Amino acid sequence: MENQAIQTEQKSDKEYIPMVLLCFFLGGLGVHRFYVGKVGTGILMLLTLGGLGIWALIDFIIIVTGNFKDKEGYKIKN
């Protein structure tokens, strides 16, 4: 019999509701990316107005589905 290690996925210390609200209301400015520590892409979003809204919309969908990750690669808590 093989021993299988139970793998627990670590969660980010950032909260889900603030992420959703920041992305919905200020997604075009990249504020949600600054919140999770992704400063470089936050600046890019700020300069491009969220990729003319497309990038912000994609991020919003990723956040709502629970697949958005912070700077360390941990998923945002639901």
HUPEGI-V576905 format. One record per backbone hydrogen bond with DSSP energy under -1.0 kcal/mol. NH is the residue of the N-H (numbers start at 1). CO is the residue of the C=O. Records with the same first field share a line. If there is no record, write none. Layout:
BEGIN
NH->CO  CO
END
This chain:
BEGIN
12->75
19->15
20->16
21->17
22->18
23->19
24->20
25->21
26->22
27->23
29->26
30->27
31->26
34->30
35->31
36->32
37->34
38->33
39->37
42->38
43->39
44->40
45->41
46->42
47->43
48->44
50->45
52->48
53->49
54->51
55->50
56->50
57->53
58->54
59->55
60->56
61->57
62->58
63->59
64->60
65->61
66->63
67->62
70->74
71->36
73->70
76->68
77->14
END
